Amino acid sequence: MSELLIELGMEELPAWAADVVANHLKRSIKDLINQECEVFYTPRRIVIYFQEFDNAPKRVEKTILGPPMCNAFNDLGPTKALLSFLERAGARLEDVKPFEKGGGVYASVTQVSYEEPPMEKLSKSLESLLLKAPVERSMVWNESGFRFIRPIRWVLALSSDKELQLELAGLKSGLKTYPHRLYFEPVEVRSAKEYFKLLESFGIILDQSKRLNYIREELFALAGSVGGEPYFPEGLDIEVANLVESPYLSLLPIDREFLELPERVIMTVLAHHQRFFCVKNSDGLLPYFIAVSNSPVSSKVQEGYIKVVRARLKDALFFYREDLKLSLQDLLPLLDQILLHPKAGTMLDKVKRLEKMSNIFKNELSEIEQQELLLAISLCKVDLLTSMVKEFEELQGYMGHIYALKSGINPNVALAIEEHYKPISTQDSLPSLRVSAALSIVDKFDTLVELFKAGERPGASSDPYGMKRLAYGIYAVLDGFGLDINLRELGEIPEGFEEFMRQRLEAYLERLGVDVARFSIEGVDALYPSRAFKRARELLYLKDSDELYKLIELYRRISKIIPQGFRAKVLDPSLFEKEIERELCEFLNGFAPAKASELTYLEPLLSRFFDEVLVNDPREEVRTNRLSLLTLIRGLFDHFGDFSKL
């Protein structure tokens, strides 16, 4: 066993790419040589490290069959057939062993070979593994023609017991690395231990998880020093940890006048381009921000950070004050200047459609909620016209909420303006108000329908308009709020739309299990999905008990007897010959199960029925009557879902 370390040095990787490439390499190397390795990364380097690398070639045994043993030997010894086999196999007579196969016994020999040593495999395959990394964009930077997301500038290869020679992207490996980007001279290292110490001496935290934890600890320590906590968009800490390799954090001041801005505006402005962090306590934002740099910074650099933040917040404050000069109602007519899609009309057209669609909630919302919904519909897209949202698109909805409150609009309406975009992903929360939920549904549905009419369709791997996400949002809100809504009543359904929604309904339910999804959607209208949601919940309840297994067994037993394509007829009680047939029929006349679990009431009667009755009676009328009785029972099962999928 030996240590093995390979470092790929490169120009700065995008924040999202290093993790993707590292995970790909970790999996691919394990598949290639069946050995676990650690893969570390920073923006400038990807490091493959084996603490114990086994370079012993893998022994491979292969058994080769020859003639049957009865034909391999005779009274004189080995036959010609056996000797020919041994010559072809390159084996000796003493290597022959009997081998049983398919009831016969054959002469066999075992050939032993050895695979390439793992180090040779890795050396030959590393370039091809990198080429297969799942990154969307790549480039060529030298004559080698090698393609990767960023140019590779050096390759370091260290082994404790054997020199490892690699050639990658036209570069030959060596024993030199470049520590910090401000340290331009290469440094030679002779062991993995020396390599790790060298990087540590330059303040480089190679392990990405340790680097992230360090940044988080420093954020809380610095924010705590002024009585606050770090405040930032989700994922910013991870992004920053992937942008630096030797993190240094600075706590710096913000001019107090900028605290007039809404909190999320300040947070977005700081995070949007600079990747800076805000500081907050229970009273709100504090006049500080935290900058993360890739090296120690001088006071002059810190002053530069402050100037940049001041300039950007000054612009934001100007936008904010200008936006407040007009109410949202004043901007409403200008929505005819914003296109939903070149073939789908303007946002003003959309608002008018949504107003008509709102009638679908007349039984789901109170009169007050319906009035709130209409007002929210008229104002939900107006903040797209504001300077703040034009500058920071991610603030749409939120700024509408803020400006609506500033205009004295009902807080429920203001919140619905923000929440109608929810959920924006499968991880996002649902709207908190029923008015928000109603607006979320009609807004998403209208966008989907109009995009379909315009000829837009999502692909298997591309969805530029986020249509799958919109469909998920519709089903999540309908399900989460228990709304019994038939989406067909919202308007004309374009060709192909129903099938698309059926696929998305199945995908939505698959988070509960593939079997749950397939069970629940059978025979359900994807545009009236409340029945599918009810089925899924019932099945999940049954899964926690023994009842489900009883039902599946009953269903299978019934379905096995009924011939494929059988057409049931009206039951004729005069053809019943056994008392259990009459009892079962009488029970069914008054049986209307409200829940799937109630189908278990049939179990004792059906058990007797199968024990006492010959269903496939040779007399056609009797047989058809009995099969019709079972078909009627199977129909009760089918009402609750497709048990054949379980």
N, C-alpha and C positions, 0 to 999 in steps of 0.2 A: 504494500500500500504506500502511496505517496501523495503529497499535496499537488494540486494542479490549479493554476490560475491563468486565465486569459482575459486581457483587458482590451476592449475596442474603444479607442479614443476618437472622438468626432466633434464636429461643430455642433453648437447647442441644439439639442432636440426640442421639439415642441412639448409642452407640458403633458399632453395626452399620450404622446407616442412612446415614451420610455417604458411605461408600465405595460403597454401592449406588446412591445418587442421582447421585454424581459420575460413575461409570462409565456409567450410563444417559444422562446429559446428553452426555458425550463422544461416545458412539456416535450418539445421535439428532441432534446438531448436525452431525456429519460427513455423515449421511444427508440432512439437510435442505439444506445449502448446499455440500456437497462441499469443505469446508475443515477442516483439523485444528486443534484448539484444545487448550489445557491446561486441566484443571479441578482446582483446588486446593480443599481443604476443611479446616476446623477445626470444633469443635462449634458455633461461632456464625456461620459464614459459608461459603458456597460461591461460589467465584470462577471465572468463565469468562474465559479470557485468550487473545487472539490477538496474537502478536508482530507478525505481518504479515497484516492483514486486507484481503482484496481485495473491494472493494464494487462492482466493475464488473459491470453486469448481464450475464448470460450470453446470448450471441447464439445464436438457435435458427433453423436453416434447415429449411424444409419444402418438399419437392417435390410439386407438384400436377399430376396427369396430366389432359390434355385429350383431344381426339379423335385417332385415328390420323393420322399425318402425311399419309397418302394422302388423307384427308378434310379436312385442315386448309388445304390450298392447291390452287388450280386455275390455269388459264391466266390468269385475271383477278386473281389474288392471293389474299389470305386469304378463306376461306369463311365463311359465316354461322355455321357450327358453331364455328369457331375464335374469331370475334369475340364470340360469346355467352360462350364459356369465359373469354376475357380480361376481359370485363366483370364476370363473377361473381368472378373471382380478383383483380380490381383491378390488373391488370397491363397492360403495353404490348406492342405487337407485337414490338419489339426484345428483349423479355425471353424470347421463345419459344426453347426449345432442344429438340432431339430427345432422347427417352429410350427406351432399349431395355428391354422387359419381356416375358417369356414368348414370345420369338421375334418380337414385333412392335415397331414404333417409333411412339412417341406424341409429340404436342406437349406440352411441359411448361413450367411456370414455377416459379421458386424464390421462396417467400415468406420474408422475413427478419423475425423478431420478437425481442423482448428480454424475458427474464424480469424479475420484480421484482428490484431490487438486494438482495443478500444481507442487508444490514442491515435492510431492511424485512421480509424473510422472517423473520429472527430475532426482530425486534420483535413481529411478529404471532403467532409460533408458540411463544415461550418459555413462556407460561403453559400451553398445551396439552401441551408436552413434560414439564413438571413434573407435570402431572396424571397422566401415563402412567407415572411412576416406579414401579417394582415394589416398593412398600412395602405391607405388610399392613394397617397401621393408619394412619388419617389423621383429621384434625379440621377443623372449621370454627370460625373465631374472630372473624369480623366479617360485616357485611352483604353483602359481596361473594359469599359462599357458596363461595369458593375452598377446596378441600380439600388439605391437605398434612400431612405427619407432624408438623410443628411450625409454630407461627405465624411468618410472615415479617413482620419489623418495619421493614426499610428496603431500598431498592434503589438501588445506586450504578451509574451508567453513564458510562463515559469513552471517548471516541474522540479520537484525535490530529488528525483533520481534519474531523469533523462531529459535531454534537451528536446523541446517541442518546436518543430519548425512548421510555421503556417504561412500561407500566402493568401491574402484576402484583398480584393479590390485593387490589385496591382501592387500591394504592399507586402513586404516580407517581415515576419515577426522578429522582434528583438527583445532586449532586456531593459529598454528605456521607456519611461513614462513622462508625461507632462503633468505636474501636480496642479497648481492653481493657474487660472487663465492669465493672471498678472505676472506669473513667473514663467518667462519665455524659454528658459533653457531646459532641455530634457535632463532627467535624473536616472541613473542606472540603478537597478535593484536586482538582488540575487535570490530572494526568497519571498514567499507570500507574507511571512511575518514582517520582513523588512518593508514590503510594499504597504501593508496596512498601517505600520508606524509612520511611514513617510507621509501618507495622505492625512493622517491624524495630526501630524506636526504642522500641516498647512491649514488646519481647521476644517478639512473636508470630512463630512459625515457620509460615508459611502452607503451605509444601510438606509434605504429609503424610509423604513418604518421608524427607525431611531431619529432620522432627520425631521420627520413630521412631528414626532413626540417632542423633540427639542423645541421646535418652533411653537408648538402649542403651549408648552410650559413657559417659554419666554413671553409669549403674548399675555398670558394670565398674570405673570409676575409684573410685567411693565404696567399693564392696565390696573392691577391691584395697587401699585405704588401711588396712584392718584385716586384711589377709591372706586375703581370701576372694573368692568370686565370687557374683553374684546367683543366687538359686534361686527359681523361680516356676513356676506351671502354664503349660503351653504356651498361647500366645496372649494372656497377660496384658499383655505389653509392647505388643502391637498395640492391645488394648482401651484401655489407658491413653493411648497416643498419640492415640487418637480422642476422648478425654474432656477433653484439655487443649489449649490453643493456645499458651500461653507457659509451658512446663514448668520447674519449679524442684524440685530433688531434695534431700532431707534424709536424712542417715544418723543414726539414732536408736537408743538402747539398748533391749534387752529384759531383764527380770529373769531371772537365771540359773536360778531354780527352774523356770521354764517349759520349760527344755530337757529336762526329764523326759519331756515329751510326745513321741510319735513325730514324725519330721520332717515327714511329709506332713500331719499334723494341724495343726502350727504354720503350715505354708505355706498350707493351706486356710483356716484361721481368718483369717490376715492378708489373703489374696487375696479371700475370699468377699464381704465387704462393703466393706472399706477400699481394696482394690486396692493393697495394700502388698507389697513384695518382701522375701524372706528373704535371708540371707547365709550361705554355706556354704563350708567347705574340706574337705580330704580326711578330716579327723577327724569331720566332722558339722556341724551348724548352729552358727553363732556367735551370741552374744547381741546381735544388731543387726537392724534392719529399715530399709528405704529407703522413704520416702514421696514421692510425686510430687504436687505441688500446681500450681494454675493461676496462681500469683503468688508473689512472695517472701513467706515466712512469718516471723512473729515468734517469739521464744522461747516466748511464751505459747501460740501456736498449736501449736508443736512439743510443748509439754507436754501439750496436749490430745490430740494423736496418741498420745503415750505412754500416757496414761490410758485411752484407748479400747482400745488393744492390750492393756494390762494387764488390763482388765475382761473382755475376750473370752477371753483365754488363761486367766484365772482360772476362768471358767466351764468351758472345755474341760478344764482339769486336774481340776476337780471331777467332770465326767462320766467322765473316764478312770479316776480312782481308784475311783469308784463301780462302774463296769463291771467292774473287776478283782476286785471282791469276790465275783462269781459266775463260775463256769466256763461255757463254751459249752454243755456237756452239761446243766448245770442249767437253762438257758433253753430247751432243745429242746422240752419239752412245751408251752411257751407259744406255739409257732408256730401253734397252732390259733386264735390271736387275730388273725392277719394274713391278709387275703383276697388271693388271687392276682387274683381278679376276682369281682364279685358272683354270677356264674353258674358260677364255676369252682372253688369250694371254697377251702380254706385252704392256707397254705404247708406245714402238716403233711401234708395230703393230697398235696401235690406231692412232698414228700420220700419218701413211701411209694411213689408211682408211679415215681420215679426209681430207687429201690432195685430194683424189679422190672425196669426197663429195663436195668439194669447188666449183666444176663446176656448182652446182645448182644455184649459185648466179651470174652467168655471165650476167644476165639481170638486176640485182639489184645493182651491184657495178660497179664503173668505172674501167678502166684498172689498174690505180694506186692502187685503193683499193683492187683489186684482187691480185696484187703482195704483198701488205701489209698483206693480209689475209694468203697467202701461207707461208710467213715468220713467221707470228704469230703462225700458226699451228705447224710449225716445232719446235718452241721454247716454246710453252705454258705449257709444262709439265716438262721442264728441271729443274726448280728450286726445284722439288721434290728430286733431287740428292744433293742439297746443304746442308751444315752442319746446316745452320740457320733454314731451313724448317724442317729438321729432328728433331731438338730440339723443334721448335715451329710450329706445323702443321698449326695453324691458320694464319700463315704468307704466306702460299702458294699463288701464284699469285702476291701478293704485292712484295715479294722479287724478283720474276721474272721481274717485272716492274723495280725495282731499279737496278738490275744487268744488265738488257738490256740497260738502259740509261748509265750506267757506261761503257758498251762495245761500246757505240756510235751508238746504233741501233735507227732507226727512232722512235721518240716519240709516234706516232700513234700505231706502232707495240708494243712498250713497254707497252702502256696503255691497248691494247687489251689482252696482256698476263695476266694482273691483272683482267680486267673486264669480261673476258669470263666466270668466275664463277658466275657472276650476272645473275638473282637475286638468292640469296641463301635462300631466304624465301619470304613469301607473303608480308612482310613489307619492303623488300629490294628494292632499286632503280634499274632501268634498266641500261644496259651499255649506255655510252654516245656517242659512235661512231658506225657507221654502220659496220665497220670491226669487232669490239668487238661483236656486235649483231650476225653477221653471224657465228663467231667462237663459241659463246655461244650456238647457235642452234645446230650446227653439233656435238659439243662436248657432249651436253646433250643427243641428239638423239642417237648417237653412244653408249654411256654408257647404255642407256635403252635397246637398241636392243641386245647388247652383254649380258647383265644380263638376259634378257628373254631367249636368246639362251642357257644360262648356267643353266636354270631352276629356276631362282630366281623369286619370285612373292611377292609383298607386301600383307600383311594381312589387315584385317579391323582395327586392332589396333597396328600392328607392321609393320615397314618399315625400316629395318636395313640399307638398301642401299640408303634411301632417294629417292626412285623412283617416288613417288607422287610429291615430291618437284621438281625433274628434269622435269617432264611433265608440271607442272605449269610454270616453267621457260621458257620452249619452247613456250608455248602459250602466255605468257606475252610478250616475246620479239617479236614474230611474230605479235601480235596485236599492241604492242606499236610502232613498226617501220613500220607498214602497209605493211609487206612483203607478196607478193602473191606467196607463196611457197608450192609446193606439196611434202610433206615429203616422199611419196612413191618412188620418184625418187632418194632418198638417198641410197637405197639398199634393200636387201631382208627383208621382214616383217615376223617375226616369228609368230607361232600360238598363239592366245590369245592376241597378242599385240594391234591389232586394237580395240578390245573391251575395253581393259585397257585404251587406249588413249581416246576413246569415253567417258568413265566415267570421266576421268580427264578433258576433254573439258567441259563437263556439270558442273563439280565442279568449274572450272575456271570462267565460265559465271554466276554461281549462286551468285557470289558476287554482281552482278547487280540485282539479284532477281530470285527466282526459276522459275517464269513464263517466265522471259526473257530467261533463259537457255533452258527451254523446247521448247519454241517457236522457238529459233534460231537453235537448233541442228537437228531438224526433217529433215531427208533426206540429211543431210550434211555428207560428208566424213570427219571423225575426223582427217585424215592425210592430208587433204587439207582444213584447217579451215577458210580461209579468208572470205568465204561466211557467215559462222556463225558469225564472228566478225561484218561484214557489217549489217547483220540482227539485231544483238543486238543493234548496234548504232542507226539504223533507229527506232527500237521499243522505245528506250529511248527518241528519239526526239519526236515520236508520243505521248508518255505518257504525255508530257508537253502541249499537245493541246487537243481539243475536237475531233480531227479526228480519234483517235484510237477507241473511243467508237462507232463512226459511222461505222467503218470498221468491228468491232466485231459483231455488230448488223446485218450488211449485210451478213457477212459470216455465222452466225448462221441461218439466215432466208433461205439462199440458201441451206445449209447443211441439214436443217430440212426437206426440200421438196424432196431432192434426196434420193431414197431408198438405203439402205446399199447393197453394191455389184453391184450396177447398172453399166452397161458397156455402155459408150457413143458410139454413131455412128456419121458418118460424117453428118454434117448439110445439110438438104435439104430445100433450100429457097422456093421451090414450096409449101411446107406444111405450110408456115407462113400465118396466116389468119388475124392477127392484124398488123396495121402499126408499133406499138411499137416493134414487133418482128423483123421487117425488119430494123428499126432504130438501135436497139441494135446490131444486127448482123453486120450491116455496120460499126458501131462504133468500134466493136471488130476487124474487118479486118485491121484497121489502128492503133490499140491501142497496144503499147508496153511500159508499164510503167517502168521507170527506178528506181523509188522509190515507196515504199509501200504507201506513202501518196497520190500518184497519183491515187490509186484505188478509192479514194472518187469521182473521175470524173464519176464513174458508178452510183452513188447514185440516181440522178434524173431519169435516164433511168430505173433503176431497180425498183424504186418506182412505176413508171407508169406501168411497166411490171406486177408487182404483183397485181396492182389495176385492170388492164384491161384484163389480160390473166388467163384462167383456166389452170394451168400447168398439173394437173392430168386429162386431157381430157379422156373421155371414149374410144375414138378411139386410138388404140395402136400406130399407126404411128405418129400421131400428138403429143401424150404424150411423146413418146420416143424422138422426135425431140426437144421438149421444154426442157426436162430433159437434153438432150445432150448440149443444149445451156447453161444451168445453170452449168453443169459440166465443160464446157470450162471456164466459169467465175471463178468457184471455183479453177481451176488450176492456174489462175493468182494470186489468194491469196496464194495458196500453194507454189508458187515460192519464196515468201518473208518470209515464216515461217509457223508454225503450229498455226493458229488462234484458233483452238479448245482448245489449252492449256491456253488461256487467259480468 
